[in-house]
Amino acid sequence: MEENRVALLGLVVENPESVEELNSLLHQYKDYIIGRMGLPYRERKVNIISIVLDAPADAISALSGKAGMLPGVSCKAVYSKLSDA
């Protein structure tokens, strides 16, 4: 069984048309999501979203990759060095 990792996904959404598909994608990974914070930056017409996950590295990588492939969405993952206790 693969070890879970704690990670932060940082997303910048520049295309409002991708929001519905992004939310659907996040819903698919809801069991791994610890918390989510979204900040609309209206002056620059972007949304910044932080997602905290506790999940297998493969799931984190898959979510990050799928989100980053959406039009107008940039995504990066930062992994903790924590291991299962």
C-alpha positions as CSV (number, residue, x, y, z in Angstrom):
1,M,0.0,0.0,0.0
2,E,1.3,3.4,-1.0
3,E,2.2,5.9,1.8
4,N,0.1,9.0,2.0
5,R,1.8,12.4,1.7
6,V,0.6,15.9,2.8
7,A,0.8,18.3,0.0
8,L,-0.3,21.8,-1.1
9,L,-1.6,22.4,-4.6
10,G,-1.4,26.0,-5.7
11,L,-3.7,26.9,-8.6
12,V,-4.0,30.1,-10.6
13,V,-7.2,30.2,-12.7
14,E,-7.1,32.7,-15.5
15,N,-10.0,31.3,-17.6
16,P,-13.4,31.4,-15.9
17,E,-14.7,28.9,-18.3
18,S,-12.5,26.2,-16.7
19,V,-14.0,26.7,-13.2
20,E,-16.8,24.2,-13.6
21,E,-14.5,21.5,-14.9
22,L,-12.0,22.3,-12.1
23,N,-14.6,22.0,-9.4
24,S,-15.8,18.7,-10.9
25,L,-12.2,17.4,-10.8
26,L,-11.7,18.5,-7.2
27,H,-14.9,16.7,-6.3
28,Q,-13.5,13.5,-7.7
29,Y,-10.6,13.8,-5.1
30,K,-12.7,15.1,-2.2
31,D,-11.8,12.2,0.0
32,Y,-8.2,13.4,0.0
33,I,-8.8,17.1,0.4
34,I,-8.2,18.5,3.9
35,G,-9.0,22.1,3.1
36,R,-9.4,24.6,0.3
37,M,-9.1,28.4,0.1
38,G,-10.0,30.4,-2.9
39,L,-9.2,34.1,-3.4
40,P,-10.7,36.0,-6.3
41,Y,-8.2,38.7,-7.4
42,R,-10.7,40.8,-9.3
43,E,-8.2,43.6,-10.3
44,R,-6.2,41.0,-12.2
45,K,-9.1,38.9,-13.3
46,V,-7.7,35.7,-11.8
47,N,-8.6,33.3,-9.0
48,I,-6.0,31.8,-6.7
49,I,-6.8,28.5,-5.0
50,S,-4.9,26.6,-2.4
51,I,-5.8,22.9,-1.8
52,V,-4.3,20.9,1.1
53,L,-4.3,17.1,0.5
54,D,-3.4,14.0,2.5
55,A,-3.2,11.4,-0.3
56,P,-1.0,8.9,-2.1
57,A,1.7,10.7,-4.2
58,D,0.1,9.2,-7.3
59,A,-3.2,10.8,-6.6
60,I,-1.6,14.2,-5.8
61,S,0.4,14.0,-9.1
62,A,-2.7,12.9,-11.1
63,L,-4.9,15.7,-9.7
64,S,-2.1,18.3,-10.3
65,G,-1.5,17.1,-13.8
66,K,-5.2,17.0,-14.8
67,A,-5.8,20.5,-13.2
68,G,-2.8,21.9,-15.0
69,M,-4.1,20.7,-18.4
70,L,-7.3,22.7,-18.1
71,P,-7.3,25.8,-20.3
72,G,-6.1,28.8,-18.4
73,V,-5.2,26.9,-15.2
74,S,-1.7,26.7,-13.8
75,C,-1.0,24.2,-11.0
76,K,2.0,23.3,-8.9
77,A,2.3,20.8,-6.1
78,V,4.5,21.1,-3.0
79,Y,5.0,17.9,-1.0
80,S,5.8,17.7,2.7
81,K,8.5,15.5,4.1
82,L,6.0,14.0,6.5
83,S,5.5,10.2,6.4
84,D,2.8,8.1,7.9
85,A,3.3,7.8,11.7
